[in-house]
Amino acid sequence: MKRTYYILCFIIFSSTIPLIAQDVNLFQQFNGRYDYTAIGNTFNTVENGPDNVCTILNTASATLNLNANQNVVAAYLYWAGSGTGDLDVTLNGIPITAERLFDDGLDANRVFFAAFADVTDIIIAQGSAVYTVSDFNLSDVIAPYCPSGTNFGGWAITIIYEDLNLPLNQLNVYDGLQSVPTFLSITLDNLNVLDNEDAKIGFVAWEGDRSLAVNEQLTINGNVISNLPLNPANNAFNGTNSFTGATDLYNMDIDVYNIQDNINIGDTSATIALTSGQDFVMINNIITVLNSQLPDATLSIDDYIINCGANSIDLFYTINNFNSTAILPANTPIAFYVDGILIGQSTTINDIPIDGTETGTISVIVPEGTDPNLTIVGSIDDDGTISGIITEINEDNNITFEEIELLVIPEITVLPLLTSCNEGFEIGTFNLFEPLETLTIENEELSFYTNLDDLETASNAILEPDSYNNASNPQIIYARLETPPCYEIFQFQLNIENCPPHIPQGFSPNNDTFNDWFNIQGLYDIFKNHQLQIYNRYGDIIFEGNNAKPWLGKFNRGLNNKGSLAPIGTYYYILNLNDANYKPFIGWVYVNY
């Protein structure tokens, strides 16, 4: 089936008792092994007629008889009469206030009302019993209606029950208040006729008179219906109750008709028409009961996970088959959209039984450039082309909306570079916390990485950031500052520079493993092109060295002393680093044993 999705915006104004539009519309739907019955009574003492008795009662009773298999799931009280309404009554001594109010009228002077209240708890608690509606007072307003024969009052309770011995049915409750001085047509939608056997329709109507049958006719889909002997074809609304056989419900009707020959398999709506030449009738409640075996899939997004800076979203969802009369088959398709773009698809895994659920998860990718404040639309029974493959009880409840805000990471903050002395081979030791010392943060909130991929996944963090040896020169370091629910990124550069060497003023080449050579710290493997010259006190050169040849206290220059240890004494050096940043170092060193 093809479906088009609409987003509807409503501005709702509420009041204590909402005034309901007059058109009869679907109020509630039940899918399962359900049926209904109805009770009620009139407050009129006689039928309106030539004498127009202007007497109205304030109490009336009726008996409800349920069998042991019938478990009440809902009960709705309707009461109605002439005038603008008595909205507070009692049911078996329990105060009842109207939850919804309907009104209608012949003209400005003759107006009528109907009221509604959910009395499910009372009916469940008291079960089969005599029910009395009292404290109904129209005595002060009824007089002007008597001359025209439109003085009436009454009450009815429609009771929906579950019986496991019943077939799987779809039961629709419609209500409103529409009148028929001459002609009335009502279209009942939200039907799914799979099997019309024993299909039926019931009415709660007001002000119908047995004695008035001028051109009166009730049709469904153009076919005249009747329920003999209570409701003949030419006098449908005549003060009867089809459930009890009562014929003295003056000025009201509780009627049920078999319509299996008047409705067809595949129908999704039915049209009821009522004509009357004289009798003024008001339809308040209509109930249809149709055999139906269909699933009803709904989808909810229960939770989601968003990673900082990522366009992927992990969605956790539930598929429900509530309010259904058949299993929802496995492999029912699921689709997810953003801005009308398909971003993910899945299917149900198992057959989902009536009233059953199934949970699932999916990772979806939001297109680049999407507004971070987005709405994900989830749709069950959707193959990704806005088309369904399953026939359902309700085709208009398959979508759900979830408002989501992506976690956008701020732009990378670049900090000043960090410099360390070359400790050899362009390697230095750094305290990576130093560039962030001006921020009022705890070290535990920081972690350091050599690349952004590791930072984003919080993996392979630098283990000892307070004494880190660089891996290249220069090197970029990335710092991650946790700022739940996301984080910030900082970047700074590590630089190595050649610092001035430290030249000792003495050494003792006696092979005791302590201070055995002219160890100029910060020189070797740092200033790799340096040249070292050592002179005796007479100005003769006795040693020449470089990065691969440190002075171990022996001569390597002169005629007769090559390889010999230098005697105790003071020697002079010239150290040329061959670095444009440094002039040659000249000084002395004392050799001792």
Secondary structure by P-SEA (a helix, b strand, c coil): cbbbbbbcccccccccccccccccccccccccccccccccccccccccccccccccccccbbbbbbcccccccbbbbbbccccccccccccccccccccbbbbcccccccccbbbbbbaaaaaaaccccbbbbccccccccccccccccccccbbbbbbbbbbccccbbbbbbbbbbbbbccbbbbbbcccccccccccccccccccccccccccbbbbcccbbbbccccccccccccccccccccccccccccccccccccccccccbbbbbbbbccbbbbbcbbbbbbbbbbbbbbbbbccccccccccbbbbbbbbbbcccccccccccbbbbbccccccbbbbbcccccccccccbbbbbbcccccccbbbbbbbcccccccccccccccccccbbbbbbbcccccccccccbbbbcccccccccccccccccccccccccccccccaaaaaaccccccccccccccccbbbbbbbbbccccbbbbbbbbbbbbcbbbbbccccccccccccccccccccccccbbbbbbbccccccccccccccccccccccccccccccccbbbbbbbbbccccccccccbbbbbcc
